[in-house]
Amino acid sequence: MNKFVDPKLYDLPSSTKLEQVGTNQYDIVIQRKSRIIMKDGEGILVKVNKIKEHVSNAKVGLKTSAPVCSKTKSFLEEHGISVSTNC
């Protein structure tokens, strides 16, 4: 059921890649080479909260091809965001 969803439906910037992987399950997809740092993690959390405003029981994860800072990964997982780096 993996399909990309229009991010504007969730009040997200149009540059955000949002993939629906199941019923009420979404992945934010980030494809780049530079490391994902805490500032990026805080931005991801804001996006997740916007998705949860529209779908209250949504589960949101992060799929990325970039390395993720260990501190950022811990931060995201504390907020219930799964991180997958094999994109």
C-alpha angles and dihedrals in degrees: 000000000000107000134150116249128208104260092208088072086069097040091255127140113272090240090067115103108216121183124192108216099173144339105321090349120118137173126206105217120210117180113185140110101236120091121266107238135186094275088057090047092055090051091049090052090054090052092048091052091052090052091049090052088063098035107032098195096039122141112211128191137178123240115188142161091207126089113260122220109245092232090052092047090053090047093053094045091051087059093050097259114136116216122214118182101182097086 
